[in-house]
Amino acid sequence: MKTQPFKEKILDTAPGGPMLAALLGTMLGLPVVLGAVNAIRGQEAVGAMVVLVEVACIVALSGLFVVNPNEGRVIQLFGRYVGTAREPGLRWANPFFSKRAVSLRLRSFESAKLKVNDLDGNPIEIAAIIAWKVIDTAEACFQVDDYQAFVAVQAESAVRNLATSYSYDAHDAGKPSLRSHTETIAVELKRELDARLVTAGVEIVEARISHLAYAPEIAQAMLQRQQAGAIIAARALIVEGAVGMVEMALAKLAERQVVSLDDERKAQMVSNLLVVLCGERATQPVVNTGTLYS
């Protein structure tokens, strides 16, 4: 959806200090003018002139305005955009200009905790912290009705869309997920927010996930699944190490000719070593007073 573009243009305004001094000097110097003109034209002419000068000075004083640091003043004349004053300090412009202050400071907020389904369909809770600032005052004022509310709504929409595009946990190696690839997710969230807010004159400085959890109704089941996955991974590592140790033991025995083992005795030895190395509890030794075959 395209609207008429508004781009900021800097308006050069007059310094307010000299203008204030000139106007006050004029108003305070009226008694002197009054005495000089009174001798030439008469009292009625002097009175009318004094009133006109005072009215003109009062109207001109309304053209004074203050621009704070990191602030812009959007200036309009009867609804038409004239420009933006960014020079800080006391400034003066046409008294008939309307002047709207727009903060250019860095702002941040945390979105509400949203309950959405991730890519796998699991309900999760997610929230993000967004840091942003206005970079184009004209677009911020004229492209959207309320740019602050617009940022909040678009941030919520972007977080929802992000959550549905990724899984909470990665099931495939190298595939990004919300929990394991925080930097990738932050970059993607910032990119989407920039695309949504570019027409509102807003720049996203940083966007990061601040809260991420499974929804309460499945949190316990997902915790058990994570624990099971961790146990399986640990067991696989233990078995891999145990097999390597058994291979090394058999190789060392054969190399040093400590004992000669047939296939059946090797199988029995491998079985015993694997039980010792892979068992969760300490093994109980058994003294064999016979032989393997009797």
C-alpha positions in Angstrom: 0.0 0.0 0.0 1.6 3.2 -1.2 0.8 6.7 0.1 2.1 10.1 -1.1 5.7 10.2 0.0 6.9 12.8 2.5 10.6 13.4 2.8 12.1 15.6 5.4 13.7 18.9 4.3 15.7 21.0 6.7 14.3 24.5 7.2 16.8 27.3 8.0 15.3 29.4 10.8 16.5 32.7 12.2 18.4 32.8 15.6 15.9 33.6 18.3 18.2 35.6 20.6 18.8 38.7 18.3 15.1 38.6 17.2 14.0 38.6 20.8 16.3 41.5 21.7 15.1 43.5 18.6 11.4 43.0 19.5 11.9 43.9 23.2 14.0 46.9 22.2 11.2 48.1 19.9 8.5 47.7 22.5 10.6 49.4 25.2 11.6 52.2 22.8 8.0 53.1 22.0 7.9 56.0 24.6 10.8 57.6 22.8 9.1 57.2 19.5 5.9 58.5 21.0 7.6 61.8 22.1 9.3 62.3 18.8 6.2 61.8 16.6 4.0 63.7 19.0 5.7 66.9 18.2 5.3 66.3 14.4 1.9 64.7 13.7 -0.2 65.1 16.8 -1.5 62.8 19.5 -4.0 60.8 17.5 -1.5 59.7 14.9 1.0 58.7 17.5 -1.5 56.6 19.4 -2.5 54.7 16.3 1.1 54.0 15.4 2.0 52.8 18.9 -0.9 50.3 18.9 0.1 49.0 15.5 3.8 48.6 16.5 2.8 46.9 19.8 0.5 44.5 18.0 3.2 43.7 15.4 5.8 43.0 18.1 3.4 40.7 20.0 2.6 38.8 16.9 6.3 38.5 16.0 7.1 37.3 19.5 4.8 34.3 18.9 7.3 33.2 16.2 9.9 32.3 18.8 10.3 28.7 19.7 12.9 26.4 21.3 14.5 23.3 19.7 15.9 20.9 22.3 19.0 18.7 21.6 18.0 15.6 19.6 14.7 17.1 18.7 13.1 18.3 15.5 10.3 20.8 15.0 8.0 20.0 12.1 6.8 23.3 10.7 3.6 23.7 8.7 1.8 26.7 7.2 -2.0 26.2 7.1 -1.6 22.4 6.7 1.3 22.5 4.2 4.6 21.0 5.2 7.3 23.7 5.1 10.3 21.9 6.6 11.9 20.7 9.8 14.0 22.8 12.2 16.8 20.8 13.8 19.2 23.5 14.9 19.0 23.4 18.8 18.4 26.6 20.8 16.1 29.6 20.6 14.9 30.0 17.0 12.5 32.3 15.2 10.2 31.6 12.2 7.1 33.0 10.7 4.5 33.5 13.5 1.9 31.8 11.4 3.9 28.6 11.2 2.7 25.7 13.4 5.5 23.9 15.1 5.3 20.3 16.2 8.0 18.8 18.3 9.3 15.3 17.4 11.9 13.6 19.5 14.9 12.1 17.7 16.2 10.4 20.8 16.8 6.6 21.0 13.8 4.8 22.6 13.2 1.2 23.6 10.3 -0.9 24.8 9.6 -4.6 25.5 6.7 -6.1 23.6 4.1 -8.1 25.5 4.5 -11.8 25.9 2.8 -13.4 23.0 1.5 -16.9 22.8 2.1 -18.3 19.3 2.9 -21.6 17.6 6.4 -22.2 16.3 7.2 -23.8 12.9 6.6 -27.3 14.4 3.2 -26.2 15.8 4.3 -26.1 19.4 2.8 -23.3 21.5 5.4 -21.0 22.9 5.7 -17.7 24.7 7.9 -15.0 23.1 8.7 -11.3 23.7 11.3 -9.0 22.3 13.1 -5.7 23.2 13.1 -3.1 20.4 15.4 -0.1 20.3 14.3 2.5 17.7 14.5 6.2 16.8 12.9 8.6 14.3 15.2 9.5 11.4 12.7 11.3 9.2 10.3 13.6 11.0 8.2 14.3 7.9 7.4 10.6 7.3 6.8 10.0 11.0 4.2 12.8 11.2 2.5 12.5 7.8 2.8 8.9 6.7 1.2 7.3 9.7 -1.4 8.6 12.2 0.6 7.8 15.4 4.1 6.7 14.7 4.7 5.4 18.3 1.6 3.2 18.2 2.5 2.1 14.7 5.9 0.9 15.9 4.3 -1.0 18.8 1.8 -2.8 16.6 4.3 -3.6 13.8 6.8 -4.9 16.4 4.1 -7.3 17.7 3.3 -8.5 14.2 7.0 -9.0 13.3 7.6 -11.0 16.5 4.6 -13.2 15.7 5.7 -13.8 12.2 9.3 -14.6 13.3 8.0 -17.2 15.9 6.0 -19.0 13.3 9.0 -19.1 10.9 11.4 -21.0 13.1 11.3 -24.0 15.4 11.9 -23.5 19.2 14.6 -26.2 19.1 16.7 -27.2 16.1 16.1 -30.9 15.1 18.6 -30.8 12.2 22.2 -29.8 12.5 22.9 -26.4 11.1 19.2 -25.4 10.9 18.6 -22.1 12.9 16.1 -22.2 15.8 14.8 -19.6 18.2 16.7 -21.0 21.2 20.1 -21.9 19.7 20.7 -19.2 17.1 20.0 -16.0 18.9 22.2 -13.8 16.7 20.6 -15.0 13.5 17.1 -14.5 15.0 18.0 -11.0 16.1 19.3 -10.0 12.6 16.2 -11.5 11.0 13.9 -9.6 13.4 15.7 -6.3 12.8 15.5 -6.8 9.1 11.8 -7.5 9.1 11.1 -4.5 11.4 13.1 -2.2 9.2 11.1 -3.3 6.2 7.8 -2.6 8.0 8.8 0.7 9.5 10.8 2.3 6.7 7.7 4.3 5.4 7.2 5.7 8.9 10.6 7.4 9.1 11.7 5.0 11.9 15.0 3.1 12.1 15.4 0.0 14.2 18.7 0.2 16.1 18.5 -3.2 17.8 15.9 -6.0 18.2 16.4 -9.0 20.4 14.3 -11.8 21.9 13.9 -11.1 25.7 11.7 -14.0 26.6 11.3 -17.4 25.1 9.6 -20.4 26.7 7.3 -23.2 25.9 3.6 -22.6 26.8 2.8 -23.9 30.4 0.5 -26.6 29.1 3.4 -28.4 27.2 6.4 -27.1 29.2 6.7 -30.3 31.3 6.5 -32.6 28.3 9.0 -30.6 26.3 11.4 -30.6 29.3 11.2 -34.4 29.5 11.9 -34.6 25.7 14.9 -32.3 26.1 16.2 -34.5 29.0 15.7 -37.6 27.0 17.6 -36.1 24.1 20.4 -35.2 26.4 20.5 -38.7 27.9 20.6 -40.3 24.5 23.4 -38.0 23.4 25.4 -38.8 26.5 24.9 -42.5 26.1 26.0 -42.4 22.5 29.2 -40.7 23.6 29.8 -43.2 26.4 29.3 -46.2 24.0 31.6 -44.7 21.4 34.3 -44.2 24.0 33.8 -47.7 25.5 34.1 -49.4 22.1 37.3 -47.6 21.5 38.7 -48.7 24.8 37.7 -52.3 24.2 39.4 -52.3 20.8 42.5 -50.8 22.4 42.5 -53.4 25.2 42.2 -56.3 22.7 44.9 -54.8 20.5 47.3 -54.4 23.4 46.8 -57.9 24.7 47.4 -59.4 21.3 50.5 -57.1 20.7 52.2 -58.1 23.9 51.0 -61.7 23.7 49.8 -61.6 27.3 47.1 -64.2 26.6 45.7 -66.0 23.6 42.0 -65.6 23.3 39.7 -67.4 20.9 36.5 -65.8 19.5 34.3 -66.9 22.3 36.6 -65.6 25.0 37.0 -62.3 23.2 33.2 -62.0 23.0 33.0 -62.7 26.8 35.7 -60.1 27.5 34.1 -57.5 25.3 30.8 -58.1 27.0 32.3 -57.7 30.5 34.3 -54.6 29.5 31.2 -52.9 28.0 29.2 -53.7 31.1 31.9 -52.1 33.3 32.4 -49.0 31.0 28.7 -48.3 30.1 27.0 -49.2 33.4 25.4 -46.5 35.4 26.3 -48.1 38.7 29.5 -49.6 40.1 29.9 -53.2 39.0 30.2 -56.1 41.4 33.2 -58.4 40.8 32.5 -62.1 40.4 35.3 -64.6 41.0 35.2 -67.5 38.6 36.7 -70.6 40.1 36.0 -72.8 37.1 36.5 -72.2 33.4 34.5 -70.5 30.7 33.3 -73.8 29.4 32.4 -75.6 32.7 
